[in-house]
Amino acid sequence: TDSIGCTATTQAIVTQPDAITSSVSNQTNVLCFGNSTGKAKLSVSGGTAPYTYSWTGPNSYTSSSENISGLRPGTYTIVVKDAKNCLSVPRDFDLANPTPFVFNETTVNTPCFESALGSITTNPQGGYGGPYLVNWFKKSGTQYVPTNDGILDGNDLILSKIGAGLYKIVVTDSKGITYSKEAIAITEPAQMN
């Protein structure tokens, strides 16, 4: 209302952008125990582009990149700021760390010269867990080649009826990470005269 009693009405619409949201759209966990091979790819929506990024994580980790790599296991937090200085709600995500991998192998040497009575048993544990895929190799010259020697049990955890030599075991865990151990020796006694 003005000084002479006239009234006017006006209408204004105030708009605001959607809230800034962020999420890790693609994550790669650490491949092997103690490594720094994790990765995170960020997806951001809302707010007003362009965005700036503030990551924090284990061991005083910080980054201002949109996507991060070379990560250790642990919890990471991302806060996104848009062009109008609005901030996202902090988001946490965890990078898994596999447990240390162990082969737990035992050997039985062959009791007689040039006999095939030896065996190797493995009970793999760790990594990202089972089921495990097990492959056996025997040293031939300077290389290990897949072995046709011996008899495998149903889970390939026991290689039996093998002769003296050096063997290698390759185990793949449930996430496709491969572990190998070479120079597993099966011995035999000397030839009798």
Helices and strands as residue ranges (DSSP letters): E 21-28, E 38-45, E 52-57, G 58-60, E 61-63, E 68-71, E 74-81, E 91-95, E 99-102, E 106-108, E 118-121, E 125-127, E 133-140, E 143-146, E 151-152, E 158-162, E 165-172, E 178-186
